[in-house]
């Protein structure tokens, strides 16, 4: 195998592309970077003799298939809804496929055919999902290997702003896809608590948070993330009574985001009529007109969300500019798109600013009639707005895995996530060279 195709040269691709191009020099491979923004792809290649940039509209079937045909391994960094089309091409053309996105039911349905063709289709190979799977499963396997019986596994990850670059009241800046941030939490979260199923619908996700302590960093809040129950079988956890995956945010963020949800500004289901002509103030007024008749828009919002006009949540909304008389100037935009556009300006990571990623696992297990709690924590900061921790932690696991596929070291065919030892051991070991180190604390709890 000699040819690698990476589709997508966006925000989180830098570390992946740099790593794969470096490996290509060592092993005499050739890497093609394809993106609808040819200039962005060309900047990522940066004159490498082992790589080239090319233009690709991924929705154009023939162009896409032509590039896939020339590759041995395909990495898709496209929006998740396009992975299935790429996967079907890879099946037809007999190419291995790696993505960082959650694996859909439709993608899992391709598993038998991928196995029949001896193809590796690895999804959830980034940060969260990705490093969380690998580091969590490694510890689970180690605990079970020494005879421990797991009673609880909780895993939390957050892409945040580093403390030295934290200068806004939300304590947050974008380091990954803004669209995913705005639409986060939609659907119903599911998890296990004391042996019982727990469900949290979207309208309560950000109101029902829990607090964690990150050693050396202080307290953070967590909201429940997606369907944790899926991972009971994938992690081989058996009848574990406590299982939860969550997203980390600074304290106070979720309360303010919950206000945006209550108002309706995260809704992506309909366009706002004449949105280019109205102001943010008028938009909010349209949402809260009946909340407290005769009051100001700010008072109506405060009444709707049950907060004080002088409270921290209203200050956060005001800082965003939601009460301003400035026109939105976006034609037929949905509420979520209007919010996303506003946040892109307010939450932008400046050139010399740094992001930060925190990942923390909590394990409780019984061994020799004693109960233990182990906490495993990883904190990484980026270098600047381009070389972010998010880019490294999404891209490097993919790059390392691509190398092992190219070298013939991976035998796990079919549609999988990275929970097998032949995957997580070499990837986590090499990640240590890039500062991805988990610090553990273990204690006897009773």
BABA-211614 format. One record per residue: residue in three letters; y, z, x negated of N, C-alpha, C, O, CB in turn. Coordinates in steps of 0.2 Angstrom, whole numbers, plus 5000, padded with zeros to 4 digits. Glycine has a CB too. Layout:
BEGIN
ALAYZXYZXYZXYZXYZX;...
***
This chain:
BEGIN
UNK499450004996500050005000500650004996500750044991500050065005;UNK501149964997501749954993502449954997502949964994501749894990;UNK502449945004503049935007503149995013502650005017503049875010;UNK503750015013503950075017504550045021505050015018504150135014;UNK504550055028505050035032505350105035504950135039504849985038;UNK506050115034506350165038506850135043507350105041506750215033;UNK506750155049507150125054507650185056507450235060506750105061;UNK508250175055508850225056509150245050508750275045508550275060;UNK509750245049510150265044510750315046511250315043510450205039;UNK510550355051511050395054511150465050511050475044510950415061;UNK511450515054511650575051511150615047511250645042511850625057;UNK510450615049509950655046509550615041509050645039509550685051;UNK509750555040509250515036509350515028508950495024509350445038;UNK509950545026510150545019509650565014509450535009510750575018;UNK509450625015508950665011508250625011507950615005508850735012;UNK508050605016507450565017507450495013507050485009507250545024;UNK508050455014508050395010508150405003507850374999508650355013;UNK508550455001508550464993507950484990507750464985509050524992;UNK507550524994506850544991506350494991506050484986506550604996;UNK506350454996505850394996506050344991505650314988505850365003;UNK506750324990506950284985506750304978506550264974507650264986;UNK506850374977506650394970505850394969505650374964506850474970;UNK505450404974504750394974504550324973504050314969504350424980;UNK504950284976504750214975504850184968504450144966505250164980;UNK505350214964505450194957504750224953504550184949506050234954;UNK504550284955503950304951503350274953502950264948503850384953;UNK503250244959502650214961502650134962502150104964502350244967;UNK503250114960503350034961503250014968502949964970502850004957;UNK503550054973503550034980504150004982504650004978503450104985;UNK504249974988504849944990505049974997504549975001504749864990;UNK505649994998505850025004506349985007506849965004506150095002;UNK506249975014506749935018507149985023506750015026506449875022;UNK507749985023508150035027508449985033508849945031508650075023;UNK508249995039508549955044508949995049508750045051507949915048;UNK509549965051509950005056510449945059510549895056510350055052;UNK510649965065511149925068511849925065512249875065511249945076;UNK511949975061512549975056512349955049512050005046512850045057;UNK512349895048512149875041512449905035512149925030512249795041;UNK513149915036513549955031513250025030513250045024514249955033;UNK513050055035512850125034512150125030512050165026512750155041;UNK511750075032511050065028511250045021510850075017510650015032;UNK511650005020511849985013512050035009511950045003512349925013;UNK512450085012512750145008512150185006512150215001513250185012;UNK511650195010511150235009510650205003510450244999510650245015;UNK510650145003510250114998510550114991510250124986510050035000;UNK511250104991511650114986511450084979511450104974511750194984;UNK511250014980511049974974510449984971510249964966511549984969;UNK509950024974509250034972508949974971508949934975508850084976;UNK508549964965508149904964507549904968507149854969508049894957;UNK507349964971506749974975506849974982506449994986506350034972;UNK507449954984507649964991508149904993508449874989507850024993;UNK508149895000508649845003508849875010508449905013508349775003;UNK509449855011509649865018509649805022509749755020510349895018;UNK509449815029509449755033509749775040509649835042508749725034;UNK510049725044510249745050509649745055509249695055510749695053;UNK509649785060509149785065509449815072509649875072508549815063;UNK509349775077509449805084508749815086508349775088509849755089;UNK508549885086507849905088507649885094506949885096507749975087;UNK508049865099507849845105507649765105507349745110508349855111;UNK507749735100507549665099506849655097506749665091508049625095;UNK506349645101505649655100505449605094505149635089505249635106;UNK505649545094505449505088505649525081505349525076505649435090;UNK506349545081506649565075506249625072506149635066507349575076;UNK506149675077505849735075505149725073504949755068505849785082;UNK504749685076504049675074504049635067503549645064503749625080;UNK504449595066504449555060504549605054504249595049505049505060;UNK504949655055505049705049504449745049504249765043505649745051;UNK504149775055503549815055502949775051502649805048503449835062;UNK502949715053502349675050502349675042501849675039502449605052;UNK502949685039502949675032502849745029502749755023503649655030;UNK502849805033502749865030502049895030501649865034503249915034;UNK501949945026501249985027501350045031500950065034500949995020;UNK501950075029502050145033502750135036503250105033502050205028;UNK502850155042503450145046503750215048503350255050503350105052;UNK504350235046504650295048505250275053505650235052505050335042;UNK505150305059505650295065506050355065505850405067505250275071;UNK506750345064507250395065507650375071508250395072507650405059;UNK507450335075507750305081507750365087507450415086507350245084;UNK508150355092508150405097507450405100507150355100508650385103;UNK507250465103506550475104506250425109505650405109506550545107;UNK506750405114506450355119506250285117505850255120506950345125;UNK506450275110506250205107505650215103505350165101506850185103;UNK505350275102504750285097504150245100503750225097504650355096;UNK504150255107503450225110503450145109502850125107503550235118;UNK503950115109503950045108503750025101503349985099504650005110;UNK504050065096503850055089503150075088502850035084504350105085;UNK502950125091502250145091501750095093501250075090502050215094;UNK501950065099501450005101501449945096500949915096501749985108;UNK502049935093502049885088501649905082501249855080502749875086;UNK501649965080501249985074500549985076500149965072501450055073;UNK500349995082499649995084499349915083498849905080499550015091;UNK499749875086499649805086499549775079499149735078500149765091;UNK500049795075500049765068499749815063499749795057500849765066;UNK499449865065499049915061499449945055499249935050498449875058;UNK499949975057500350015053500450085054500450105060501049985053;UNK500450125049500550205050501250215052501750175051500350235043;UNK501350275056501950285059502150365058501750405060502050265066;UNK502750375056502950445056503650455059504050415058503050465048;UNK503750505063504350525067504450595066504050635064504350495074;UNK505150615067505350685067505350715074505450775075505950695064;UNK505250665079505450685086504750725089504250715087505650625091;UNK504950765095504350785099503950725101504150675103504650825105;UNK503250745101502850685104502750695111502650745114502150695101;UNK502850635115502850635122502150625124501650605120503250575124;UNK502050635131501350625133501150555133500550535131501350645141;UNK501650505133501450435132501250425125500850375124502050395134;UNK501550455120501350445113500650475112500250445109501850475109;UNK500550535115499850565114499350515117498750515114499850635117;UNK499450485122499050435125498750385121498250345122499350405132;UNK499150365115498950315111498450345105498250305101499550285107;UNK498250405106497850435101497250405099497050395094497750505102;UNK496850385105496150355104496250295100495850275096495850355111;UNK496750255102496750185099496950195092496750155088497250145103;UNK497450235091497650245084497050275079496950245074498150305083;UNK496650315082496050335078495550275077495250275072495650395082;UNK495450235082494950185082495250135076494750105073494950145088;UNK495850125075496150085070496250125064496550095059496750055073;UNK496050185063496150225057496850225055497050225049495750195051;UNK497350235060498050245059498250315059498050355063498450195064;UNK498750335055499050395055499750395059500150355057499250425048;UNK499750425065500350435069500550505069500250545073500250405076;UNK501050525064501250595064501950605067502350575064501250615056;UNK501950645072502650665075502850735073502450765070502550655082;UNK503450755075503650815074503650835067503450895065503250865079;UNK503850795062503750805055504450815052504550795046503450735052;UNK504950845055505550855053505650935051505350965047506150835057;UNK506250965054506351035054506051075059505651115058507151045053;UNK506351065065506151095071506151045077506651035080506651155073;UNK505651005078504951025076504750995069505050945067504451005081;UNK504351035065504151005058504051065054503451095054504650965055;UNK504551085050504451145045504151205049503851245046505051155041;UNK504451215055504251275059503451265060503151325060504651275066;UNK503251205062502451205063502151225057501651265057502351135066;UNK502351195051501951195045501951265042501451295041502251145040;UNK502551295042502651365039502351415044501951465042503351385038;UNK502351405051502051455055501351445055500951495055502351435062;UNK501051385055500351375055500051405049499451425049500151305056;UNK500351395043500051415037499951495037499451515035500551405031;UNK500451535040500451605040499851625045499551675044501051635042;UNK499851585051499351605056498651595053498251635054499451555062;UNK498551545049497851535046497751585041497151605040497851465042;UNK498251605037498151655032497951725035497551765033498751665028;UNK498351745041498151805044497451805047497051855046498651815050;UNK497251745050496551745053496051745047495551765048496551675057;UNK496251715042495751715036495551785033494951795031495951665030;UNK496051825034495851895031495651945037495552005036496451925028;UNK495451915043495151945048495651975053495452015058494752005046;UNK496251955053496751975058496751945065496551885065497451965055;UNK496951985070496951955077497651955079497952005080496551995081;UNK497951895080498651885082498751905089498451895094498851815081;UNK499251945089499451975096500151945098500351945104499552045096;UNK500551915093501251895095501451845089501351855083501751945096;UNK501651785092502051735087502651715090502651685096501551675085;UNK503251725087503851705090504151665084504251685078504351765092;UNK504451605085504751565080505451545082505551515088504251505079;UNK505951555078506651535080506951495074506851505068507051605080;UNK507351445076507651395071508351385074508451375080507251335070;UNK508851375069509551355071509851325066509851335060509951425073;UNK510251265068510651225064511351255065511651245071510651155065;UNK511651285060512351325061512851295056512651255052512151395061;UNK513451335056513951325051513851375046513751435048514651315054;UNK513951365040513851415034514451465035515051445037513851385027;UNK514351525034514951575035515551555032516151575034514751645032;UNK515551525026516151515022516551455025517151435024516051495015;UNK516251415030516551355033516651375041516851325044516151295032;UNK516551435042516551455050517251475051517451525050516051515051;UNK517651425054518351445056518551425063519151405064518751405051;UNK518051425068518251415075517951475079517451495077518051345077;UNK518151485085517951535089517251525092516851575094518351555095;UNK516951465091516251455094515751475088515151475089516151385096;UNK516051475082515551485076515051435076514451445075515251555076;UNK515251365077514751315077515051245075515651235077514451305084;UNK514751205071514951135070514351095070513751115068515351135063;UNK514451025071513950985071513650965065513950945060514150915075;UNK512950965064512650945058512050895060511650875056512351005054;UNK511950885066511450845069511650805075512250815077510750885070;UNK511250775078511450735084511850765089511550815093510850695087;UNK512450755090512850795095512650785102512650835106513550765095;UNK512350725104512050715111511450765112511450795118511750645111;UNK511050785107510550825108510750895109510450935113510050825102;UNK511350915106511650985107511950985114511751035117512250995102;UNK512250935116512550945123512050945128512150975133513050885124;UNK511450915127510950915132510350965131509850965135510650845133;UNK510451005126509951055124509851105130510251125134510251095118;UNK509151125131508951175135508851145142508551185147509451225136;UNK508951085144508851055150508051055152507651035147509150985151;UNK507851065158507151075160507051145161507551185161506751045155;UNK506451165161506251235162505851255156505351225154505851245168;UNK506051315153505751335147505151385149505151415154506251385142;UNK504551375145503951415147503751455141503751425135503451365149;UNK503551515142503251555136502851615139502751615145503851585132;UNK502551645134502051705136502351765134502651775128501351695133;UNK502351815138502651885136502151935139502051945145503351895139;UNK501851975135501352025137500852005141500652035146501752085141;UNK500551945139500051915143500151875149499751845153499551965144;UNK500851875151501051845157501451785156501851775151501451895162;UNK501451735160501851675160502551685162502651725166501551615164;UNK503051655158503751665160504051595160503951555156504051715154;UNK504451585165504851525166505551535166505751585170504551485172;UNK505951495163506651505163506951435164506951395160506951535156;UNK507251425171507551365172508251355168508551395166507651355180;UNK508451285168509051275164509651315166510051335162509251195165;UNK509751325172510351365174510351435172510851465173510451355182;UNK509751455169509751525167509651535159509651585156509251565170;UNK509451475156509251475149509751515145509551555141509251405146;UNK510451495145510951525141511151595143511551625139511551475140;UNK510951615149511151685151510551735149510751795149511251685159;UNK509951715147509451755146509251755138508751725137508851745150;UNK509651775134509551775127509251835124509251895128510251755123;UNK509051835118508751895115509051895108509351845105507951895114;UNK509151955105509451965098508951975093508452005094509952025099;UNK509051935087508651945081509051965075509651955075508251875080;UNK508751995071509052015064508851975059508251975057508952095063;UNK509251945055509151905050509351935043509951955042509451835050;UNK508851955039508951995033509551965029509551905027508352005029;UNK510052005028510651985023511151945027511651935025510351945018;UNK510951925034511451885037511751925044512251905046511151825039;UNK511351975046511552005052511251985058510651955058512351995053;UNK511551995064511151985071511451915073511951895073511352035076;UNK510951885076511051815080510751825087510351865088510751755075;UNK510951775091510551775097510151715098510251665094511151775103;UNK509651715102509151665103509051645110509051685115508451685100;UNK509051575112508851555119508151525118508051495113509451505122;UNK507851525123507151505124507151425123507551395127506751525130;UNK506651395120506651325118506051285121505551305119506751315111;UNK506151245126505651205129505051235131505051295133505451155123;UNK504451205130503851235132503451265126503051225123503451175136;UNK503451325126503051355120502351355121501951365116503351435119;UNK502151345127501451355129501051295126500451305125501351355137;UNK501351235125501051185122500651205115500151175113501451125121;UNK500951245112500751265105500251315104499951335099501351285101;UNK500051345110499451395110498851355107498451385103499351425117;UNK498651295110498051265108498151225101497751235096497851215113;UNK498751195100498951165094498951205088498751185082499551125094;UNK499151275089499151315083498451355083498351395078499651365084;UNK497951345087497351375088497451455088497151495085496951355082;UNK497851475093498051545094497551585099497651645099498751545096;UNK497151545103496751575107497151615113497651595115496251625104;UNK496851675115497151705121497751755118497751815120496651745124;UNK498251725114498751765112499251795118499351745122499151735106;UNK499451855118499851875124500551865123500951865128499751945125;UNK500851845117501551835116501651775112501451765106501851895113;UNK501951725115502151665111502751635114502851615120501551605112;UNK503251625109503951595111504251555105504151575099504351655113;UNK504551505107504951465102505651465105505851465111504751395101;UNK506151475100506851485102507351455097507151435092507051555103;UNK507951445100508451415096509051465094509251505098508851355099;UNK509251475088509651525085510351505086510551445084509551545078;UNK510851545088511551535088511851595087511651655087511751505096;UNK512551595084512951655083513051685090513051655095513651635080;UNK513151755089513251795095513851775099514451765096513251875094;UNK513851765106514351745110514351665111514651645116515051755106;UNK514051625107513951555109513651545116513851505120513551525103;UNK513051575117512651555123513051575129513051545134512051595123;UNK513451635129513851655135514351595137514451585142514151725134;UNK514651575131515151525132514851455135515151415139515551515126;UNK514251435131513951375133513651385141513651335144513351365129;UNK513451445143513251455149513851435154513651415160512951525150;UNK514451455152515051435157515051365158515251335163515651465153;UNK514951325152515051245153514451225158514551175161514951215146;UNK513851255157513351235162513551255169513451205173512651275160;UNK513751315170513951335177514551285180514451275186514251405177;UNK514951265176515551225178515251155180515451125185516051215173;UNK514751135176514451065177514551015172514450955173514651035184;UNK514851035166515050985161514550965156514650915152515551025157;UNK513950985157513350965153512950915157512350885155512851015151;UNK513150895163512850845168512850775165513450745164513050855175;UNK512350745164512350675162512150625168511950565166511850665156;UNK512150645174511850605179512250565183512050515187511550655184;UNK512950565182513450525186514050515182514250555178513550555193;UNK514350455183515050445180515650475184515550475190515150365179;UNK516150495180516750525184517150465185517350425181517050575179;UNK517350455192517750405194518450405191518750465190517850405202;UNK518650355188519350345185519450395179519950425178519950355190;UNK518850415175518950465170519450445165519650495161518250475167;UNK519550385164520050365159520750385160521250385156520050295157;UNK520950395167521550415169521750485170522250505171521750375175;UNK521150525171521250595173521350645166521150615161520750625177;UNK521650705167521650745161521050795161520650795166522350785161;UNK520950835156520450885156520550935161520150965164520350915149;UNK521250955162521451005167521250975174520951015178522151015166;UNK521350915175521150885182520450885183520150895188521450815183;UNK520050875178519350875178519050945180518650945185519050845172;UNK519250995177519051055178519251085185518951115189519351105173;UNK519851065187520151075194519651045199519551075204520851055195;UNK519450985198518950955203518350995203518050995209518850885200;UNK518151025198517451065198517551135201517151155204517251075191;UNK518151165201518251235203518751245208518951305209518451275197;UNK518951195212519451195217519351255222519851285224519451125220;UNK518751265224518551315229518351385226518251425230518051295233;UNK518451395220518251455217518651515218518451565219518151445209;UNK519351505218519851555220520451525222520951515219519951605214;UNK520451505229521051465232521751495230521751555231520951455239;UNK522151455228522851485226522951505219523451525217523051535231;UNK522451505215522451525208522551465204522451415206521851565207;UNK522651485197522751435192522051405191521551435192523051455186;UNK521951345188521351325186520951375181520351385182521351255182;UNK521351395176521051445172520751505176520151535174521451465167;UNK521151535181520851585185520251565189519851605190521451615189;UNK520251505191519751485195519051475191518551495193519851415198;UNK519151455185518551455181518351525179517751535179518751415174;UNK518751565178518551635176518251665182517751705181519251675175;UNK518451655188518151675194517451645195516951685197518551655201;UNK517351585194516751545195516251575190515651585192516851475193;UNK516351595184515951615179515851695178515451715174516051585172;UNK516251725182516251795182516551825176516251885174515551825183;UNK517051795173517351825167518051835168518451815172517251775161;UNK518351875163519051885163519451825160519251795155519251955159;UNK520051815163520451755160520651775153520751725149521151755164;UNK520651835151520851855144520251865140520251885134521251915144;UNK519651855142519051865139518851815134519151755133518451865144;UNK518351825129518151785124517951715126518051665123517651815119;UNK517551715132517351645134517851605136517851545134516851665140;UNK518351625140518951585142519351565136519551505136519351625147;UNK519351605131519751585124519351525121519651485118519751645120;UNK518651525121518251475118518351405122518451355119517551495118;UNK518351415129518551355133519251325132519351265131518351365140;UNK519651375131520351355130520451315123520851265123520851415131;UNK520151345118520151315111519951245111520151205107519751365107;UNK519451235115519151165116519651115119519551055117518551165120;UNK520151135122520651095125520451075133520751025135520651035121;UNK520051115136519851095143520351115148520251085153519151135144;UNK520851155146521351165151521951125149522551135153521551235151;UNK521951075145522551035143522650985147522250965151522451015136;UNK523350955147523550905151523450835148523650785150524250915153;UNK523050835143522850775139522350735143521850755146522550795132;UNK522550665143522050625147521350615143521350615137522350555148;UNK520850605147520150595144520150535140519850525135519650605149;UNK520350475143520350415141519650385139519550355134520850405134;UNK519250395143518550375143518350345149518350375154518050425140;UNK518150275149518050245156517350255159516850255155518150165155;UNK517350275165516750285169516250335165515650315164516350225170;UNK516550385162516050425158515750485162516050515166516550465152;UNK515150505160514850565163515150625160515450625155514050565162;UNK515050685164515350745162515050765155515450785150515150805167;UNK514450755153514150765147514450725141514550755136513450765147;UNK514550665143514850615138515650635136515850635131514850545140;UNK515950655141516650685140516650745136517050755131516950695147;UNK516150795137516150855133515950835126516150865122515650905137;UNK515450795126515250775119515750745115515850755109514650725119;UNK516150695118516750665114517250715112517550715107517050615119;UNK517350765116517850825115517550865109517950885104517950865121;UNK516950885109516650925104516550885097516650915092515950945106;UNK516450825097516450785091517150795087517050795081516350705093;UNK517650805090518250815087518350885085518550905079518850795092;UNK518150935089518251005088517751035084517951085080518351045095;UNK517151005084516651035080516450995074515851005071516051055084;UNK516850955071516750915066516650955059517050995058517250855065;UNK516150935055516050965049516450925044516350865043515350965047;UNK517050965041517450925037517150915030516550945028518050965035;UNK517450865026517150845020516850895015516250885013517650805016;UNK517150945014516950995009516651065013516551115009517551025005;UNK516551055019516251115023515451105023515151055022516451115030;UNK515151165024514451165023514051195029514351235033514251215017;UNK513551165031513151185036512651235034512551255028512751125040;UNK512251265038511751315037511151315042511251305048512051385036;UNK510551315039509951315044509551385043509451405037509451255042;UNK509451415048509051485048508351465052508351445057509451545051;UNK507851485049507151485052506851555051506851575046506751425050;UNK506651585057506251645056505651645061505651635067506751705058;UNK505151675058504451685062504351755062504451795057503851645058;UNK504051775068503851845069503151845071502951815076504351885074;UNK502751875067502051885068501851955069502052005066501551855063;UNK501451975075501152035075500452025076500151985080501452075082;UNK500052065072499352055072498952125071499252175068499152005067;UNK498352125073497952185072497352175066497052115066497552205078;UNK497352215062496852215056496552285055496952325053497152175050;UNK495952285055495552345053495852405057496052465055495652365046;UNK495952395064496252445069496952465067497152515070495752505069;UNK497252425063497952445062498352385064498152325064498152465055;UNK499052395067499452345069500052335064500352375062499752365076;UNK500152265063500652245058501152205061500952165066500352215052;UNK501752205058502252155060502452115053502652155049502852185064;UNK502452055053502752015048503251975050503251935055502151975044;UNK503851975046504351925047504451885041504551905036505051965049;UNK504551815043504551765037505251725039505251695044503951715037;UNK505651725034506351705035506551655030506451665024506851755035;UNK506851595032507151545027507851535029507951515035506651485027;UNK508251535024508951515025509151465020509051475014509451575025;UNK509451405022509751355017510451335019510551325025509251295017;UNK510851325014511551295016511551225013511251215008512051345013;UNK511951185016512051115013512551125008512851175006512351075019;UNK512651065005513151054999513851035002514351064999512951004994;UNK513850995007514450965009514350935016513750945018514850925005;UNK514850895019514650865025514250805025513950785030515350845028;UNK514050785019513550725019512850755017512350735020513850675014;UNK512850795012512250825009512150885013512250945010512250835001;UNK511950885019511850945023511150975023510650945021512050925031;UNK511151035024510451075025510051035030509451035029510551145026;UNK510351015036510050985041509650925039509150905040510450975047;UNK510050885035509850815033509250835028508750795028510350775029;UNK509250885024508750895019508150915022507550895021508950945014;UNK508250965027507650995030507350955036506750965037507851065034;UNK507650905038507350855042507050795038506450775040507850825047;UNK507350775033507150715029506650725024506150685023507750685026;UNK506650785020506250795015505450805017505050775014506450855011;UNK505350845022504650845025504350775026503750755025504550885031;UNK504750735029504550665031504450625025503850595024505050625035;UNK504850635020504850595014504250615010503850575007505450605009;UNK504050675009503550705006502850685009502350665006503550785005;UNK502850685016502250665019502150585018501550565017502350675027;UNK502650545019502650475017502250465011501850425010503350445018;UNK502550505006502250494999501450504999501050464996502550544994;UNK501250555002500550575002500150515007499550505005500450645005;UNK500450495012500150435015500050375011499550345011500550425022;UNK500550355007500550305003500050304997499750264995501250295000;UNK499950374995499450384990498750394992498250404988499650444986;UNK498650384999497950395002497750465002497150475002497550354998;UNK498150515002497950585002497850615009497650675010498450624998;UNK498050575014497950605021497450575025497350505025498650595025;UNK497050615028496450585032496450595039496050575043495750615029;UNK497050635041497150645049497350595053497950585053497650705049;UNK496950545055497150495059497250515066497050565068496550435058;UNK497550465070497650475077498350505078498750505073497150525080;UNK498550525084499250555085499250635084498850665087499450535092;UNK499550655079499550725077500250755076500750715076499150735071;UNK500250825076500850855073500650895067500050905066501150905078;UNK501050915062500850935055500551005055500851055052501350935051;UNK499951025058499751085058499051095055498751145055499651115066;UNK498851045051498251045047498351055040498951035037497850975048;UNK497951095037498051115030498151055025498551065021497451155028;UNK497851005026497950945021498650915022498850885017497450885023;UNK499050935027499750915028500150965026500650955021499850895035;UNK500051025029500651075027500551105020501151125018500551135032;UNK500051115017499951135010500351095005500851125002499251145008;UNK500251035004500650994999501350985001501850984997500350924998;UNK501550985008502250975010502651035008503151035005502350955017;UNK502351095011502751155009502751175002503251205000502351215013;UNK502251164998502251174991502851134988503251164984501651154988;UNK502951074989503451034986504151054989504651044985503350954987;UNK504151074995504851094998505151154994505751154994504751115005;UNK504651194991504951244987505351224981505851254979504351284984;UNK505251164978505651134973506351124975506751114971505351074970;UNK506451114982507051094985507451154988507951154992507051044990;UNK507151214986507451274989507251304996507551344999508151274989;UNK506751274998506451295005505951345004505351335003506151235009;UNK506151405004505751465002505751515008506351535010505951494995;UNK505251535010505151595015505051655012504651665008504651575020;UNK505551705014505451775012505151815017505351815023506151805010;UNK504651855015504251895020504351965019504451995014503551875019;UNK504351995025504352075026503752095030503752065036505052095028;UNK503352135028502752155032502852235033502952265028502152135029;UNK502652265039502652335040502152355045501952315049503352355043;UNK501852415044501452445049501752465055502252505054500952495045;UNK501652445061502052465066501652525070502052555074502152405071;UNK501052535070500752595073499952595071499652635074500852585081;
***
